Amino acid sequence: MTTLVPGANASVANGQLRIDIHYSPIPGADIDVSAFVLGASGKVRGDGDMCFYGQSSVLGGCVQMTDSSTGHAVFTVDLNGLEPAVEKVALTATIHENKACFDRVAQMSVKLTGGIEAQLPTRGMQETALILGEFYRRQGQWKFRCVAQGFAGGLEPLARHFGIEVAAPAPALIPPPAAPQAAAKTSISLSKVTLDKARSSISLEKSAAGFGEIKVNLNWNKGSSGGGGLFSRSKSIDLDLGCLYELHDGRKGVVQALGEAFGSLKQAPYIQLMGDDRTGTVAGGEWLHINGAQWGEIRRILVYAFIYEGAPNWKETDGVVTLHIPGQPDIEVRLNDEGGQHGSCAIALLENVDGAVQVSRRVDFHRGHSAMDKAYGWGMRWTSGSK
């Protein structure tokens, strides 16, 4: 059995596959499961590319919903039968009339022919629509990726994301009178997303306006009152933010205060450290900015923090890294869930996956930059430095 977490993928056999979607029902609220057939633009080509309870077979039976009952839905997909113009088949779930959010779904999973399973982490999800996973072509081979991307507003914004104009609603699709604006929302929920052990990854799709300037903030709080904590902001502890980067053209490097490698937004690597808070007295902490307009040039970024001065005790920092992306939910990763006795902490990995920003929580600890480099396969040479 291959178990996928959000953002992970696995190759699937060409031919007909069965997909079983299981979920814990919500009393008083229905969950509708659908499949969207997508072209190279990530959009449907027409209403006939949506497979759901009202249209259970599309593309001559290549995509079919064969069962839809409380807590369970079954699809079959004939990958060999899909025409070359089809690039993806996305599986989704929506909560009817937005009567609840996915935080109330205790368990949700997708199981595929061939022993592939994805467990969807729903704890804390305030969204009412969810992309579960997607089949996609890569160099002539079909793969399946666990996505777990949420939307506010239910079916309509999800459908619009895939290029479907939702018709004038039948009574079942009319939002509750107390929330007349709900049906007009077409964007991803802007509520904060916390990545933790239960939900460790999220994928953010690029909007028509692009990603804008991506801002990564490191902040840490005072210790207990009285100033006795090692990582109290009144102490001269130097907790630094930095990143390893790899561009699509193969160039690799580091952005950090150590060695005065502050980077650049306007030219490669399109990442810049905006100052260095050496004492912890700057209220806003430390910031990395990423030029989202150049995201297509970037393959991956590993965001990390390291303790330049002071004995490592990460639990005491109460540190938090927050990613701010215009038009997207803020993404938060806290550093005090685990403890580490090494001086470097790899916090989050940002990867360019088909143009999307896939953010994965890491929070693992290393003796130094070289050990962290080796763990993530960056392949750079390191020497001692100072700032």
PEDASUL-V794052 format. One record per residue. N is the residue number from 1. RES is the residue in three letters. PSI is psi as a letter, one per 20 degrees, with the letter a starting at -180 (none if undefined). NEAR is the number of other C-alpha atoms within 10 Angstrom. D_FIRST is the distance of its C-alpha to the first C-alpha in Angstrom with 2 decimals. Layout:
n: [N/N]
res: [RES/RES]
psi: [PSI/PSI]
near: [NEAR/NEAR]
d_first: [D_FIRST/D_FIRST]
This chain:
n: [1/2/3/4/5/6/7/8/9/10/11/12/13/14/15/16/17/18/19/20/21/22/23/24/25/26/27/28/29/30/31/32/33/34/35/36/37/38/39/40/41/42/43/44/45/46/47/48/49/50/51/52/53/54/55/56/57/58/59/60/61/62/63/64/65/66/67/68/69/70/71/72/73/74/75/76/77/78/79/80/81/82/83/84/85/86/87/88/89/90/91/92/93/94/95/96/97/98/99/100/101/102/103/104/105/106/107/108/109/110/111/112/113/114/115/116/117/118/119/120/121/122/123/124/125/126/127/128/129/130/131/132/133/134/135/136/137/138/139/140/141/142/143/144/145/146/147/148/149/150/151/152/153/154/155/156/157/158/159/160/161/162/163/164/165/166/167/168/169/170/171/172/173/174/175/176/177/178/179/180/181/182/183/184/185/186/187/188/189/190/191/192/193/194/195/196/197/198/199/200/201/202/203/204/205/206/207/208/209/210/211/212/213/214/215/216/217/218/219/220/221/222/223/224/225/226/227/228/229/230/231/232/233/234/235/236/237/238/239/240/241/242/243/244/245/246/247/248/249/250/251/252/253/254/255/256/257/258/259/260/261/262/263/264/265/266/267/268/269/270/271/272/273/274/275/276/277/278/279/280/281/282/283/284/285/286/287/288/289/290/291/292/293/294/295/296/297/298/299/300/301/302/303/304/305/306/307/308/309/310/311/312/313/314/315/316/317/318/319/320/321/322/323/324/325/326/327/328/329/330/331/332/333/334/335/336/337/338/339/340/341/342/343/344/345/346/347/348/349/350/351/352/353/354/355/356/357/358/359/360/361/362/363/364/365/366/367/368/369/370/371/372/373/374/375/376/377/378/379/380/381/382/383/384/385/386/387]
res: [MET/THR/THR/LEU/VAL/PRO/GLY/ALA/ASN/ALA/SER/VAL/ALA/ASN/GLY/GLN/LEU/ARG/ILE/ASP/ILE/HIS/TYR/SER/PRO/ILE/PRO/GLY/ALA/ASP/ILE/ASP/VAL/SER/ALA/PHE/VAL/LEU/GLY/ALA/SER/GLY/LYS/VAL/ARG/GLY/ASP/GLY/ASP/MET/CYS/PHE/TYR/GLY/GLN/SER/SER/VAL/LEU/GLY/GLY/CYS/VAL/GLN/MET/THR/ASP/SER/SER/THR/GLY/HIS/ALA/VAL/PHE/THR/VAL/ASP/LEU/ASN/GLY/LEU/GLU/PRO/ALA/VAL/GLU/LYS/VAL/ALA/LEU/THR/ALA/THR/ILE/HIS/GLU/ASN/LYS/ALA/CYS/PHE/ASP/ARG/VAL/ALA/GLN/MET/SER/VAL/LYS/LEU/THR/GLY/GLY/ILE/GLU/ALA/GLN/LEU/PRO/THR/ARG/GLY/MET/GLN/GLU/THR/ALA/LEU/ILE/LEU/GLY/GLU/PHE/TYR/ARG/ARG/GLN/GLY/GLN/TRP/LYS/PHE/ARG/CYS/VAL/ALA/GLN/GLY/PHE/ALA/GLY/GLY/LEU/GLU/PRO/LEU/ALA/ARG/HIS/PHE/GLY/ILE/GLU/VAL/ALA/ALA/PRO/ALA/PRO/ALA/LEU/ILE/PRO/PRO/PRO/ALA/ALA/PRO/GLN/ALA/ALA/ALA/LYS/THR/SER/ILE/SER/LEU/SER/LYS/VAL/THR/LEU/ASP/LYS/ALA/ARG/SER/SER/ILE/SER/LEU/GLU/LYS/SER/ALA/ALA/GLY/PHE/GLY/GLU/ILE/LYS/VAL/ASN/LEU/ASN/TRP/ASN/LYS/GLY/SER/SER/GLY/GLY/GLY/GLY/LEU/PHE/SER/ARG/SER/LYS/SER/ILE/ASP/LEU/ASP/LEU/GLY/CYS/LEU/TYR/GLU/LEU/HIS/ASP/GLY/ARG/LYS/GLY/VAL/VAL/GLN/ALA/LEU/GLY/GLU/ALA/PHE/GLY/SER/LEU/LYS/GLN/ALA/PRO/TYR/ILE/GLN/LEU/MET/GLY/ASP/ASP/ARG/THR/GLY/THR/VAL/ALA/GLY/GLY/GLU/TRP/LEU/HIS/ILE/ASN/GLY/ALA/GLN/TRP/GLY/GLU/ILE/ARG/ARG/ILE/LEU/VAL/TYR/ALA/PHE/ILE/TYR/GLU/GLY/ALA/PRO/ASN/TRP/LYS/GLU/THR/ASP/GLY/VAL/VAL/THR/LEU/HIS/ILE/PRO/GLY/GLN/PRO/ASP/ILE/GLU/VAL/ARG/LEU/ASN/ASP/GLU/GLY/GLY/GLN/HIS/GLY/SER/CYS/ALA/ILE/ALA/LEU/LEU/GLU/ASN/VAL/ASP/GLY/ALA/VAL/GLN/VAL/SER/ARG/ARG/VAL/ASP/PHE/HIS/ARG/GLY/HIS/SER/ALA/MET/ASP/LYS/ALA/TYR/GLY/TRP/GLY/MET/ARG/TRP/THR/SER/GLY/SER/LYS]
psi: [p/p/p/p/r/p/i/q/r/q/q/q/p/q/a/p/q/p/o/p/o/q/q/p/q/p/p/j/p/q/p/p/p/r/p/p/p/q/a/h/i/j/q/r/i/r/h/i/j/p/o/a/h/i/n/i/p/r/l/k/j/h/p/q/o/i/p/o/r/o/i/p/q/p/q/q/p/n/h/h/i/p/q/h/i/p/h/q/o/p/p/r/q/q/o/p/j/k/i/r/r/i/h/i/o/h/p/p/q/p/p/q/p/j/k/p/q/p/p/o/o/i/p/i/o/i/r/j/q/p/o/g/r/q/p/q/p/o/l/i/p/p/r/p/p/p/g/l/p/q/q/q/i/b/g/g/h/g/g/h/h/j/j/p/o/p/r/p/p/r/h/h/i/p/q/q/h/i/m/i/i/h/i/i/p/j/r/q/p/j/q/q/p/p/p/a/h/h/n/i/q/q/p/o/q/p/r/h/j/a/i/b/o/p/p/p/p/p/q/q/r/q/b/q/q/i/j/i/q/h/k/p/i/i/q/l/p/n/o/q/q/a/q/q/q/p/r/h/j/i/q/q/a/q/o/r/h/p/j/l/m/i/a/q/h/i/r/p/j/k/p/p/p/m/r/o/n/i/i/j/i/o/h/i/b/q/p/p/p/p/n/h/i/j/h/i/i/p/g/q/p/o/p/r/q/q/o/h/p/q/p/p/m/h/h/i/h/k/q/p/p/p/p/o/p/p/j/r/q/q/p/p/p/q/i/j/h/q/q/q/j/r/i/q/o/p/g/q/p/p/q/o/o/k/i/r/o/o/p/p/p/f/m/q/q/q/h/a/g/g/h/g/g/h/h/j/k/h/k/r/p/q/r/q/r/r/none]
near: [8/12/15/19/20/24/20/16/21/15/16/19/13/14/12/15/17/17/20/17/23/18/17/15/17/18/8/8/14/17/25/21/24/24/25/25/27/23/17/12/12/17/20/23/17/12/15/13/23/26/22/19/14/9/14/18/20/19/16/9/14/16/26/22/24/14/14/18/10/14/16/18/19/18/24/20/21/16/22/13/15/19/10/11/10/20/19/23/25/21/23/25/21/27/22/21/20/24/15/21/22/25/15/16/19/14/17/19/16/22/19/18/14/13/10/18/21/25/19/26/22/21/14/16/23/19/24/25/31/25/21/26/24/20/23/21/17/10/5/8/12/19/17/22/20/27/27/24/22/26/24/26/27/29/26/23/23/26/19/15/19/20/17/19/13/14/8/8/11/7/7/9/17/13/20/14/8/7/9/10/11/19/20/11/15/18/16/21/19/15/14/16/21/21/20/17/12/14/20/18/28/23/21/20/18/17/14/6/9/15/22/17/18/17/21/22/18/23/22/22/17/21/18/12/8/8/13/12/15/19/28/22/20/16/17/15/21/18/27/25/29/26/21/22/24/19/19/13/9/9/12/17/17/22/22/24/20/17/12/13/15/19/22/17/18/13/11/15/22/20/27/24/24/17/14/20/20/17/16/24/15/12/11/12/22/23/23/23/20/26/21/22/16/19/24/14/17/25/20/21/23/23/25/25/22/23/19/17/14/14/13/20/16/23/16/19/24/17/20/17/24/19/23/18/19/17/16/20/17/18/21/20/23/22/25/16/13/11/16/18/14/17/21/25/25/25/22/24/22/21/22/20/15/10/16/17/22/21/24/24/23/21/24/18/22/19/14/15/22/15/14/20/18/12/13/12/9/16/12/13/9/11/6/7/8/8/9]
d_first: [0.00/3.82/6.33/9.76/13.12/16.35/17.48/14.30/13.40/11.33/12.92/12.69/14.51/18.10/19.31/18.75/15.64/15.26/14.57/14.60/16.07/16.66/19.22/21.79/25.15/28.18/31.39/33.97/31.83/29.88/26.77/26.82/23.81/24.72/23.70/25.97/26.48/27.78/29.93/30.42/32.21/29.28/31.46/31.71/34.52/35.82/35.21/33.62/30.50/29.45/27.48/27.95/29.49/32.88/31.70/28.70/28.78/29.59/30.12/31.03/27.88/25.45/24.15/24.48/23.93/23.74/23.53/24.68/25.25/25.43/22.11/20.19/20.41/19.08/19.65/19.57/20.03/21.53/21.01/23.41/26.00/26.19/29.39/29.49/30.92/27.67/25.74/23.34/22.12/21.70/20.34/22.55/23.68/27.27/29.18/32.17/35.53/34.05/34.61/32.00/29.59/25.83/26.50/27.12/23.66/21.98/18.42/16.99/13.56/12.53/9.87/10.12/10.40/8.09/4.67/5.84/7.15/10.33/12.43/16.06/18.47/21.63/23.76/27.07/26.66/30.13/29.32/29.45/27.44/24.02/22.19/18.56/17.19/18.45/18.01/20.38/21.93/22.13/24.37/23.86/20.05/18.17/15.67/14.24/15.20/14.88/18.64/19.80/23.45/26.04/29.48/32.49/34.47/32.00/31.79/34.81/33.89/30.36/31.92/34.52/31.92/30.78/34.43/35.10/38.43/38.13/41.09/43.70/41.79/42.10/42.83/39.17/38.45/41.53/40.74/42.33/46.04/45.61/43.43/45.10/43.77/40.06/39.72/41.34/38.78/36.73/35.32/32.39/33.15/35.12/34.18/32.84/29.11/28.14/25.00/23.77/20.75/19.73/20.43/20.29/20.75/22.91/23.91/27.62/28.93/32.37/35.19/38.18/40.05/37.40/36.14/39.57/39.98/36.92/38.12/36.26/38.07/37.89/39.85/40.27/42.41/45.22/44.60/46.35/49.91/52.44/50.75/49.57/45.94/45.19/43.62/46.31/47.26/50.79/49.74/49.71/46.00/44.75/41.16/40.45/38.11/36.98/34.33/33.07/32.99/32.03/33.65/32.54/35.46/34.07/36.46/35.19/37.02/37.47/39.28/40.80/44.24/44.10/45.87/46.97/44.10/44.39/43.10/44.32/43.42/45.55/44.44/41.48/39.34/40.05/39.26/42.03/42.46/45.13/47.05/46.39/46.83/47.89/48.94/46.68/49.77/48.78/47.64/45.23/43.43/42.26/41.06/39.23/39.88/37.84/39.52/37.16/39.32/38.15/34.43/33.95/35.30/32.79/29.35/28.32/30.07/29.14/31.32/32.38/35.15/37.06/39.88/42.89/45.12/44.43/42.22/38.52/37.55/35.20/34.93/38.68/38.64/37.06/36.26/34.70/33.83/34.20/33.57/36.11/35.55/38.22/37.11/33.72/32.77/33.53/30.48/30.95/29.31/30.98/31.38/32.24/28.87/28.41/31.19/31.72/34.54/34.28/36.38/33.88/31.11/28.69/28.46/26.85/25.61/26.99/25.54/27.01/24.28/26.16/29.14/27.50/27.60/24.15/24.80/22.32/23.47/23.53/26.26/25.94/29.09/30.71/34.02/35.26/34.82/34.16/31.30/29.73/30.30/28.55/25.49/25.08/26.26/29.49/31.65/35.04/37.92/39.21/42.68/44.24/45.88/47.73/48.81]
